[in-house]
Amino acid sequence: MRSMWRVPVLLLAITLGLGCETTGGGDPGAASLTVDPTSIDFGYVEPLAFSGQREIRLTNDGSSNVLVQSIRLTGDGADAFLLSGQPASLPEGVRSGETLTLKVSFTPPGTDEYGADLEVTTDSDDEPIVIALGGCSTAEDCVVDIADDDDAADDDDAADDDDAADDDDAAGGGQISVSVESVHMGTVAQNGNPVNDVITLSNVGDGPLTVDSVEVADGSWFTVQGYTGGTLQAGSSPVNLQVSFAPSGAPIGLLEDTLVIESDSATDSTLEIPLSVNVDQACPPPCSGELFVHGAVEVNVLLGNAMYVAVGAGSPTVTIENVGAGPLSLGAVTEGGTICPDQPGAAYVAGAPTSLDPGETADLQLSISGETAEVINFGGVYAFTFGTVPKADLLTWGLSNCSPI
């Protein structure tokens, strides 16, 4: 019988950006990297929660190659941010017209305000290219100063100088858009596991959008987590709302509620999204989901047995399946752990959060380069390792490349 397994994970993290364009220092006529965005404000994220990934694009707009010599996070709050997508080894050349894409996420380790800089040095820039990062976990309305210059002509932050030529205050209004019109969570047994769904919220207008509140109208059975409000600039990355339902104690039958989003949107300033779920009578135990990872094998490491999936380089997928008797809910994914800390050549891309009914499958999208191995963990509950290292060589490789193993 296939059984659910769990691997302890110590390093939590992943998530990413909006902003304007700037060019690194050096001779303006020489090849250099154009950076977009120049700063990322992650806003409020709960302690130990995961913000989601934001992209930073470094584009070579010149006519000759640029050599990236180092990429690093600096500052007192650097431990609260996670960098992925960087080259497996440095230096790395960026050809004319090509773009190097980095990914950053915010996972606050405690209740505080955090700031850091992502520094990129190249052979064509006199000074490091600096991308300011900020985030907080003190209160839902907390604000972090990420050292953006309000007097800059191309300033995009919320505290824009009214005298700036490219002032966001002169832009048109924001307009809210969500990925679904309603959410139905299927049928859940009274003694089943909690289930969740994700709603993506975007600003599709040409000016800033201020979201005042995100709440469930009644709140007796459904809850909402993730983005709780703030300002989304025009063209910024979407944010995720996770709606959850816990069936314990719920009455049998159809339960309904409404997710209400209040904003200053030019349309739908009060947006209502119907929520529903069918609650069925209790199923015989065990009435729970059970994760099975296709292609996974047990490997013996110093800290005990773990599940490992050998994949090819490039953009592979790993199929997961719920082989249990009840629904299986997979939360946000974090990378790194006791088997191996975060590895630059391996990254989780997409596939969760998701909910699987018994017998359902889903594909996880990965990104791999070079010889590497990485732990991915779902909400601190389910975890496995993937990589390009053959099973027989994993322990030896880990002793040389992982600390601790």
C-alpha positions in Angstrom: 0.0 0.0 0.0 1.4 3.4 -0.9 1.8 5.6 2.1 2.1 9.3 2.7 5.6 10.4 3.7 6.9 13.6 5.1 10.4 15.1 5.2 11.3 17.8 7.7 12.2 21.2 6.1 14.2 23.9 7.8 14.5 26.6 5.2 11.3 28.3 4.3 10.9 30.7 1.5 10.0 32.0 -2.2 8.0 35.4 -4.1 8.6 39.0 -6.5 8.2 42.7 -8.5 6.9 45.8 -10.2 8.5 49.0 -11.1 10.2 51.1 -13.7 13.3 50.7 -15.9 16.8 51.9 -15.2 20.2 51.3 -16.7 23.3 50.4 -14.7 26.3 52.8 -14.4 29.3 53.0 -16.6 29.7 54.6 -20.1 26.2 55.4 -21.5 27.4 54.4 -24.9 28.8 51.0 -23.8 26.9 47.8 -23.4 25.1 47.6 -20.0 22.1 45.9 -18.4 18.7 47.5 -18.2 16.9 46.5 -15.0 13.1 46.1 -14.6 12.0 46.7 -11.9 14.5 48.7 -9.8 12.7 48.1 -6.5 10.1 45.6 -5.1 7.8 46.3 -2.2 6.2 43.0 -1.1 4.0 44.8 1.4 2.5 42.7 4.2 3.2 39.0 4.4 2.4 36.9 7.5 5.4 35.7 9.5 6.8 32.5 8.0 4.3 32.8 5.1 5.4 32.9 1.4 4.8 35.9 -0.7 5.1 34.3 -4.1 7.8 34.9 -6.7 8.5 38.2 -8.5 10.7 38.6 -11.5 13.6 40.9 -12.1 14.7 41.2 -15.7 18.2 42.3 -16.6 18.3 43.0 -20.4 21.4 43.7 -22.5 20.3 46.5 -24.8 23.8 47.1 -26.1 25.7 45.8 -29.0 28.3 43.7 -27.2 28.2 41.0 -24.5 28.0 41.8 -20.8 29.6 39.5 -18.2 27.7 39.2 -14.9 30.3 38.7 -12.3 28.3 38.4 -9.0 24.7 38.3 -7.8 24.0 38.6 -4.1 21.5 39.7 -1.4 22.9 42.2 1.1 21.6 44.2 4.1 20.3 43.4 7.6 17.1 41.9 6.2 18.7 39.7 3.5 17.7 36.5 5.3 14.0 37.3 4.8 14.3 37.2 1.0 15.1 34.3 -1.3 16.8 34.5 -4.7 16.3 31.9 -7.4 16.8 31.6 -11.1 20.4 32.8 -11.0 23.0 31.1 -13.3 24.4 27.8 -12.0 27.9 29.3 -12.1 29.4 32.8 -12.4 30.6 34.7 -14.3 27.8 34.4 -16.9 27.6 36.2 -20.2 24.5 38.0 -21.4 24.5 38.5 -25.1 23.2 41.6 -26.9 19.4 41.5 -26.9 19.2 38.7 -24.3 17.6 38.9 -20.8 18.7 37.3 -17.6 15.6 36.8 -15.4 16.0 36.4 -11.6 13.2 35.5 -9.1 12.9 36.9 -5.6 10.4 36.1 -2.9 9.7 37.3 0.7 9.3 35.0 3.7 9.6 37.0 6.9 11.1 34.9 9.7 9.3 36.9 12.4 7.2 40.0 13.1 9.3 42.9 11.8 10.0 45.2 8.9 12.7 43.9 6.5 14.8 45.6 3.8 17.6 44.3 1.6 19.4 45.0 -1.7 20.0 42.7 -4.6 23.4 43.6 -6.0 24.5 42.6 -9.5 28.1 43.4 -10.6 29.1 43.3 -14.3 32.2 44.0 -16.3 30.5 47.0 -18.0 29.1 48.9 -15.0 31.4 51.0 -12.7 29.1 50.4 -9.7 26.9 47.4 -8.8 23.3 47.4 -10.1 21.1 47.6 -7.0 17.5 46.5 -6.7 15.9 47.6 -3.4 13.7 45.0 -1.7 11.3 45.6 1.2 8.5 43.8 3.1 6.9 43.7 6.5 5.0 41.4 8.8 3.9 43.6 11.7 0.3 44.5 10.6 -1.9 44.2 7.6 -1.5 47.9 6.8 2.2 48.1 7.5 4.4 50.1 5.1 8.1 49.7 4.4 10.4 52.5 3.1 12.5 50.8 0.4 14.6 53.9 -0.2 13.0 54.9 -3.5 13.9 58.4 -4.5 10.6 60.4 -4.7 12.4 63.1 -6.7 13.4 60.7 -9.5 11.9 61.6 -12.9 10.8 58.1 -13.5 9.6 57.3 -9.9 6.9 54.7 -9.5 6.5 54.4 -5.8 3.3 55.2 -3.9 4.7 58.4 -2.4 5.4 60.1 -5.7 6.6 63.7 -5.8 3.8 65.7 -7.4 6.4 67.7 -9.3 7.9 64.7 -11.0 7.5 64.6 -14.8 6.4 60.9 -14.7 4.3 61.2 -11.6 1.9 58.3 -11.1 -0.7 60.8 -9.7 -1.2 62.1 -13.2 -2.1 58.6 -14.5 -5.6 57.3 -15.0 -7.4 55.2 -12.5 -6.8 51.6 -11.5 -9.2 48.9 -12.5 -9.6 45.6 -10.6 -9.8 42.2 -12.3 -10.1 38.7 -10.7 -9.4 35.3 -12.2 -12.8 33.8 -11.4 -16.4 35.0 -11.1 -17.3 32.4 -8.4 -15.6 29.6 -6.4 -17.2 26.2 -5.8 -15.1 23.8 -3.8 -16.9 20.6 -4.7 -18.1 18.0 -2.1 -16.2 17.6 1.2 -17.0 15.0 3.9 -17.7 16.4 7.4 -14.6 14.6 8.7 -12.5 15.5 5.6 -9.4 17.7 5.3 -9.8 21.5 4.8 -9.8 22.5 1.1 -8.7 25.7 -0.6 -8.7 27.6 -3.9 -6.7 30.5 -5.2 -8.1 33.7 -6.7 -5.7 36.0 -8.7 -6.3 39.7 -8.3 -4.8 42.2 -10.8 -4.8 45.9 -11.7 -5.6 46.1 -15.4 -6.1 49.9 -15.3 -3.6 52.7 -16.3 -3.1 54.1 -12.8 -2.7 52.8 -9.2 -5.4 50.7 -7.6 -5.9 50.9 -3.8 -7.5 47.8 -2.3 -9.1 48.8 1.0 -10.3 45.4 2.3 -10.6 41.7 1.4 -13.1 39.9 3.6 -15.6 37.0 3.7 -19.0 38.5 4.4 -20.3 36.0 7.0 -17.0 34.2 7.8 -18.7 31.3 9.6 -17.1 28.6 7.4 -14.9 30.2 4.8 -11.7 32.2 5.4 -9.4 34.2 3.1 -5.6 34.6 3.4 -2.8 36.1 1.4 -3.2 39.6 0.1 -5.1 41.8 2.5 -5.0 45.1 0.8 -2.7 47.9 -0.3 -1.8 49.7 -3.5 -1.2 47.9 -6.8 0.6 49.9 -9.5 -0.5 49.8 -13.1 1.2 46.8 -14.8 2.3 45.2 -11.5 2.3 41.5 -10.9 -1.0 39.9 -9.8 -1.5 38.9 -6.2 -3.1 35.7 -4.8 -6.0 35.3 -2.4 -6.4 31.8 -0.9 -9.9 31.0 0.1 -10.2 28.0 2.5 -13.0 25.9 3.9 -12.7 23.6 7.0 -15.5 21.1 7.1 -15.1 20.1 10.8 -18.5 20.9 12.5 -20.1 22.1 9.3 -23.7 21.0 8.6 -24.5 18.7 5.8 -25.7 20.4 2.6 -24.8 23.4 0.5 -23.0 26.2 2.3 -22.6 29.6 0.7 -20.9 32.9 1.5 -19.4 35.9 -0.4 -15.9 37.2 -0.7 -16.1 41.0 -0.8 -13.2 43.2 -2.1 -13.5 46.9 -1.6 -11.2 49.2 -3.7 -11.1 52.5 -5.6 -11.4 50.7 -8.9 -13.0 52.7 -11.7 -15.3 49.7 -12.1 -16.5 47.2 -9.5 -15.4 49.2 -6.5 -17.3 46.7 -4.4 -16.5 43.3 -6.0 -18.5 40.3 -4.7 -17.4 36.7 -5.5 -19.8 33.9 -4.5 -18.3 31.0 -2.5 -19.9 27.6 -2.1 -19.2 24.0 -1.1 -21.2 20.8 -0.6 -20.8 19.1 2.7 -21.4 15.4 2.7 -21.8 13.0 5.6 -18.7 11.7 7.3 -16.7 9.1 5.3 -15.2 6.0 7.1 -11.7 6.5 8.3 -9.1 7.1 7.1 -10.9 10.0 5.4 -7.9 12.0 4.3 -5.8 12.7 1.2 -2.5 10.9 0.6 0.2 12.3 -1.6 1.9 10.0 -4.2 4.7 11.3 -6.4 5.1 9.5 -9.7 8.7 8.3 -10.3 9.8 8.9 -6.7 12.2 6.4 -5.1 13.4 6.1 -1.5 16.9 7.1 -0.9 18.9 6.7 2.3 20.5 9.9 3.6 22.2 10.7 6.8 19.0 12.1 8.3 16.9 9.1 7.3 14.9 8.0 4.3 13.6 10.6 1.8 11.8 10.5 -1.5 13.8 11.5 -4.6 12.7 12.0 -8.2 15.5 12.1 -10.9 14.5 14.5 -13.7 16.2 15.8 -16.8 17.7 19.3 -17.3 15.5 22.0 -18.8 11.9 22.4 -17.9 10.7 19.0 -16.6 7.4 18.1 -14.9 6.7 15.8 -12.0 3.2 14.3 -11.6 1.6 14.1 -8.2 -1.5 12.1 -7.3 -4.0 11.9 -4.4 -4.2 8.2 -3.6 -6.1 8.8 -0.3 -9.8 8.5 0.5 -10.4 12.3 1.0 -9.4 15.6 -0.6 -5.7 16.7 -0.5 -4.8 20.3 -0.2 -1.3 21.5 -1.2 -0.3 24.9 0.1 2.4 27.3 -1.0 5.7 25.7 -2.1 9.0 26.5 -0.5 12.4 25.4 -1.5 15.4 24.1 0.4 15.6 21.9 3.5 17.7 19.5 5.6 18.7 17.3 2.7 20.1 20.3 0.7 19.8 24.1 1.1 18.5 26.2 -1.8 20.4 25.2 -5.0 20.9 27.7 -7.8 20.5 25.2 -10.6 17.1 23.8 -9.4 13.8 25.6 -8.9 10.1 25.0 -8.5 8.1 27.0 -11.1 4.4 26.3 -10.8 1.6 23.8 -9.9 0.5 24.8 -6.4 -1.4 25.7 -4.4 -4.0 23.2 -5.5 -6.6 20.8 -4.2 -6.9 17.2 -5.4 -9.9 15.0 -5.0 -9.2 11.2 -4.5 -7.7 9.9 -7.8 -6.9 13.3 -9.3 -3.4 14.2 -10.5 -1.5 17.4 -11.1 1.8 18.4 -12.8 4.5 20.4 -11.0 6.6 22.5 -13.3 10.3 22.6 -12.5 13.4 24.3 -13.9 16.8 22.6 -13.8 20.3 23.2 -15.1 23.6 21.4 -14.3 24.0 18.7 -11.7 21.9 19.6 -8.7 19.2 18.5 -6.3 16.5 20.5 -4.4 13.9 19.9 -1.7 10.4 21.3 -2.4 7.8 21.5 0.4 4.1 22.0 0.4 3.0 24.2 3.3 5.4 22.5 5.7 3.6 19.1 5.4 4.6 17.2 2.2 8.1 17.3 0.8 10.3 15.5 -1.7 13.6 16.0 -3.5 14.2 16.3 -7.2 17.3 16.8 -9.3 19.6 15.5 -12.0 21.9 13.5 -9.7 21.5 9.7 -10.2 20.1 7.9 -7.1 23.3 6.0 -6.6 25.3 9.2 -6.4 22.9 11.3 -4.4 24.5 10.7 -1.0 28.1 11.4 -2.3 26.9 14.5 -4.1 25.1 15.7 -1.1 28.1 15.4 1.2 30.1 17.6 -1.3 27.4 20.1 -2.1 24.9 20.3 0.8 25.5 21.8 4.2 24.1 20.2 6.2 22.9 17.0 4.6 
